[in-house]
Amino acid sequence: MWRCGTRRRGNNRTHLLYIYEAIHRTLQRLDGKMQVIVMEHADLDAPAFSEHVVERWSYGNDTGLVPSTWMETGTSES
């Protein structure tokens, strides 16, 4: 298990998983007394992440965080 202050080699997904595991443990200890909202583009298979995903937002099926109707195509900023 990774602990704050220790160094481990690994890729970014591994390090991100450590963060989610810490959030998961903290929420378990607080027994529902705290809510955490995380917006992240990663999609990890680990239960500490996947069991808590409420919504997967995607522009492919028009459920993006920003509605596609708000987007203008063909414009450029100067």
N, C-alpha and C positions, 0 to 999 in steps of 0.2 A: 504494500500500500504506500502511496506517495504521501509525504508529509511536508507541510510548509517548511521551507528552510533547507530541504535536502535537494540534491541535484540528481536528476535522472536523465539519461539520454532517451530520446524518442522523437516521434514526429508530432506535428501540430495537433493531429486528431487525438493522439494519446494524451497530450497535455490538456486539450479541451475536455476530454473525458474525466481527467482528474478534477477539473473545476466542477463539472456536473455531479460527480460523486460527492464532492464536498458540500454542494448545495443540497443534494439528496439526504446526506447524513444530518445536516443541520435541520432540515425540514422535519425529518423523522423525530429528532430530539425535541423540537418545538411542538410536536403533536397537533398540527393544524392551526397554530397560533400566528402563523406568518404565511403570506403568499408571495411567491417570487414570479415575476414575469420576465422571461428572457426571450429576446429576439435574436436568433442566430441562424445563419444559412446552412450550417452543418446539419447532417441527419445521421446520427449515430445509432447503431444497433443495440448498444448496451442498455440494459434495463434502467439504469440510473437516468438515462436520457429518454429512451423511447416510451417508457411507461407513463411519462408525464406530458407527452406531446398532446395538446388539445386540438390544434389546428395546423394543417400544412397548407400554407398559402402559396399559390402558384399563379403566375400569369398565363400559363398554358390552359388552365380551365377557368380563367377569369375570376379567381378568388384571391388575387394579390392584395397585399396590404394597402396599396394605393390603387383605387379603382381605375380600370383601363380608360374609363370615360374622362378621367382627369388628365390623361396624357394627350398631348398634341403631337402629331407626327408631321415631319417635314419642316419643322421650325428650327432655327438655329439661334443661339445666344451670341450677341456681339459684345 
